[in-house]
Amino acid sequence: MMTLKVNGQDNQIDADPDTPLLYVLRDDLKLNAAKFGCGLGQCGSCTVIVDGKAVLSCVTPLVLLKGKQVTTLEGLGTVSAPAPIQRAFMEEQAAQCGYCIAGMMMRAQALLLRNPKPTDAEIRAELQPNLCRCGTHMRILRAVHRAARLMDTADASANARSGQ
């Protein structure tokens, strides 16, 4: 039995330490945004954030997550109050089939957390491990830039409210 912190909540998990995080997220915690694509860490559909970094959950065993914070797409926002990255992807209509989009959003979120104003080249390099065959790449690029602006606006508003 181990404690796994996901989306800010502690969860008691009874699984083999070598179990991939993806299976625990989907099967035990019923968090289905991270998708099973290849199972080999080659497509990015299963991307989540662990301590601020994009991680392929299909090849990340539970044993490596002790004491770490896991964030899934479900932990960023809700339907009624989407996070900036979610809102931007919706506004730019960046999803077509939708299979890769959760992984794309999580990888983009990790990028924006460490680089709030990325260039096109930086976004492309960050999203390169995530495969998408739908052809919405330009909309995805626009969505990441829009999310950066939304996050900057949200930060400015929060600072104004706090008197900074």
Contacts in CASP RR format, 6 or more apart in sequence:
PFRMAT RR
TARGET T0000
AUTHOR 0000-0000-0000
METHOD contacts of the structure
MODEL  1
MMTLKVNGQDNQIDADPDTPLLYVLRDDLKLNAAKFGCGLGQCGSCTVIV
DGKAVLSCVTPLVLLKGKQVTTLEGLGTVSAPAPIQRAFMEEQAAQCGYC
IAGMMMRAQALLLRNPKPTDAEIRAELQPNLCRCGTHMRILRAVHRAARL
MDTADASANARSGQ
1 12 0 8 1.000
1 13 0 8 1.000
1 14 0 8 1.000
2 12 0 8 1.000
2 13 0 8 1.000
2 15 0 8 1.000
2 17 0 8 1.000
2 62 0 8 1.000
2 66 0 8 1.000
3 10 0 8 1.000
3 11 0 8 1.000
3 12 0 8 1.000
3 13 0 8 1.000
3 67 0 8 1.000
4 10 0 8 1.000
4 11 0 8 1.000
4 13 0 8 1.000
4 24 0 8 1.000
4 62 0 8 1.000
4 65 0 8 1.000
4 70 0 8 1.000
5 11 0 8 1.000
5 67 0 8 1.000
5 68 0 8 1.000
5 69 0 8 1.000
5 70 0 8 1.000
6 25 0 8 1.000
6 29 0 8 1.000
6 31 0 8 1.000
6 70 0 8 1.000
6 71 0 8 1.000
6 72 0 8 1.000
7 31 0 8 1.000
7 70 0 8 1.000
7 71 0 8 1.000
7 72 0 8 1.000
7 74 0 8 1.000
7 75 0 8 1.000
8 69 0 8 1.000
8 71 0 8 1.000
8 75 0 8 1.000
11 28 0 8 1.000
11 29 0 8 1.000
13 24 0 8 1.000
13 28 0 8 1.000
13 62 0 8 1.000
15 23 0 8 1.000
15 24 0 8 1.000
15 28 0 8 1.000
15 62 0 8 1.000
16 62 0 8 1.000
17 61 0 8 1.000
17 62 0 8 1.000
17 63 0 8 1.000
18 61 0 8 1.000
18 62 0 8 1.000
18 63 0 8 1.000
19 61 0 8 1.000
19 62 0 8 1.000
20 39 0 8 1.000
20 57 0 8 1.000
20 58 0 8 1.000
20 59 0 8 1.000
20 60 0 8 1.000
20 61 0 8 1.000
20 62 0 8 1.000
21 48 0 8 1.000
21 55 0 8 1.000
21 57 0 8 1.000
21 58 0 8 1.000
21 60 0 8 1.000
21 61 0 8 1.000
21 62 0 8 1.000
21 65 0 8 1.000
21 70 0 8 1.000
22 34 0 8 1.000
22 36 0 8 1.000
22 39 0 8 1.000
22 46 0 8 1.000
22 57 0 8 1.000
22 58 0 8 1.000
22 60 0 8 1.000
24 62 0 8 1.000
25 31 0 8 1.000
25 32 0 8 1.000
25 34 0 8 1.000
25 48 0 8 1.000
25 57 0 8 1.000
25 70 0 8 1.000
25 72 0 8 1.000
26 32 0 8 1.000
26 34 0 8 1.000
26 36 0 8 1.000
31 72 0 8 1.000
31 74 0 8 1.000
33 72 0 8 1.000
33 73 0 8 1.000
33 74 0 8 1.000
33 102 0 8 1.000
33 103 0 8 1.000
34 45 0 8 1.000
34 46 0 8 1.000
34 47 0 8 1.000
34 48 0 8 1.000
34 57 0 8 1.000
34 72 0 8 1.000
34 73 0 8 1.000
34 102 0 8 1.000
34 103 0 8 1.000
34 106 0 8 1.000
35 45 0 8 1.000
35 46 0 8 1.000
35 99 0 8 1.000
35 100 0 8 1.000
35 102 0 8 1.000
35 103 0 8 1.000
36 45 0 8 1.000
36 46 0 8 1.000
36 58 0 8 1.000
37 43 0 8 1.000
37 44 0 8 1.000
37 45 0 8 1.000
37 46 0 8 1.000
37 58 0 8 1.000
37 99 0 8 1.000
38 44 0 8 1.000
38 45 0 8 1.000
38 58 0 8 1.000
39 46 0 8 1.000
39 58 0 8 1.000
39 59 0 8 1.000
40 58 0 8 1.000
40 59 0 8 1.000
41 56 0 8 1.000
41 58 0 8 1.000
41 59 0 8 1.000
42 131 0 8 1.000
43 100 0 8 1.000
43 130 0 8 1.000
43 131 0 8 1.000
44 56 0 8 1.000
44 100 0 8 1.000
44 103 0 8 1.000
44 107 0 8 1.000
44 129 0 8 1.000
44 130 0 8 1.000
44 131 0 8 1.000
45 99 0 8 1.000
45 100 0 8 1.000
45 102 0 8 1.000
45 103 0 8 1.000
45 130 0 8 1.000
45 131 0 8 1.000
46 56 0 8 1.000
46 57 0 8 1.000
46 58 0 8 1.000
46 103 0 8 1.000
47 54 0 8 1.000
47 55 0 8 1.000
47 56 0 8 1.000
47 57 0 8 1.000
47 102 0 8 1.000
47 103 0 8 1.000
47 104 0 8 1.000
47 106 0 8 1.000
47 107 0 8 1.000
47 130 0 8 1.000
48 54 0 8 1.000
48 55 0 8 1.000
48 57 0 8 1.000
48 70 0 8 1.000
48 71 0 8 1.000
48 72 0 8 1.000
48 73 0 8 1.000
48 103 0 8 1.000
48 106 0 8 1.000
49 55 0 8 1.000
49 70 0 8 1.000
49 71 0 8 1.000
49 72 0 8 1.000
49 106 0 8 1.000
49 109 0 8 1.000
49 110 0 8 1.000
49 113 0 8 1.000
50 60 0 8 1.000
50 65 0 8 1.000
50 68 0 8 1.000
50 69 0 8 1.000
50 70 0 8 1.000
50 71 0 8 1.000
51 68 0 8 1.000
51 69 0 8 1.000
52 69 0 8 1.000
52 71 0 8 1.000
52 110 0 8 1.000
52 113 0 8 1.000
52 114 0 8 1.000
53 110 0 8 1.000
54 106 0 8 1.000
54 107 0 8 1.000
54 110 0 8 1.000
54 111 0 8 1.000
54 126 0 8 1.000
56 129 0 8 1.000
71 106 0 8 1.000
72 106 0 8 1.000
73 86 0 8 1.000
73 102 0 8 1.000
73 103 0 8 1.000
73 105 0 8 1.000
73 106 0 8 1.000
76 82 0 8 1.000
76 83 0 8 1.000
76 85 0 8 1.000
76 86 0 8 1.000
76 105 0 8 1.000
76 109 0 8 1.000
77 83 0 8 1.000
77 86 0 8 1.000
82 90 0 8 1.000
83 109 0 8 1.000
84 147 0 8 1.000
84 150 0 8 1.000
84 151 0 8 1.000
84 154 0 8 1.000
85 105 0 8 1.000
85 108 0 8 1.000
85 109 0 8 1.000
85 112 0 8 1.000
85 143 0 8 1.000
85 144 0 8 1.000
85 147 0 8 1.000
85 151 0 8 1.000
86 105 0 8 1.000
87 147 0 8 1.000
87 150 0 8 1.000
88 94 0 8 1.000
88 143 0 8 1.000
88 144 0 8 1.000
88 146 0 8 1.000
88 147 0 8 1.000
88 150 0 8 1.000
89 95 0 8 1.000
89 101 0 8 1.000
89 104 0 8 1.000
89 105 0 8 1.000
89 140 0 8 1.000
89 143 0 8 1.000
89 147 0 8 1.000
91 143 0 8 1.000
91 146 0 8 1.000
92 139 0 8 1.000
92 140 0 8 1.000
92 142 0 8 1.000
92 143 0 8 1.000
92 146 0 8 1.000
93 136 0 8 1.000
93 139 0 8 1.000
94 101 0 8 1.000
94 104 0 8 1.000
94 136 0 8 1.000
94 139 0 8 1.000
94 140 0 8 1.000
94 142 0 8 1.000
94 143 0 8 1.000
95 101 0 8 1.000
95 134 0 8 1.000
95 136 0 8 1.000
96 134 0 8 1.000
96 135 0 8 1.000
96 136 0 8 1.000
97 134 0 8 1.000
98 134 0 8 1.000
100 130 0 8 1.000
100 131 0 8 1.000
100 132 0 8 1.000
100 134 0 8 1.000
103 130 0 8 1.000
104 127 0 8 1.000
104 130 0 8 1.000
104 132 0 8 1.000
104 140 0 8 1.000
107 126 0 8 1.000
107 127 0 8 1.000
107 129 0 8 1.000
107 130 0 8 1.000
108 123 0 8 1.000
108 126 0 8 1.000
108 127 0 8 1.000
108 140 0 8 1.000
108 143 0 8 1.000
108 144 0 8 1.000
108 147 0 8 1.000
109 147 0 8 1.000
110 126 0 8 1.000
111 118 0 8 1.000
111 122 0 8 1.000
111 123 0 8 1.000
111 126 0 8 1.000
111 144 0 8 1.000
112 118 0 8 1.000
112 144 0 8 1.000
112 147 0 8 1.000
112 148 0 8 1.000
112 151 0 8 1.000
115 122 0 8 1.000
116 148 0 8 1.000
116 151 0 8 1.000
116 152 0 8 1.000
117 148 0 8 1.000
117 152 0 8 1.000
118 126 0 8 1.000
118 144 0 8 1.000
118 148 0 8 1.000
120 141 0 8 1.000
123 141 0 8 1.000
123 144 0 8 1.000
123 145 0 8 1.000
124 141 0 8 1.000
127 140 0 8 1.000
127 144 0 8 1.000
132 140 0 8 1.000
END
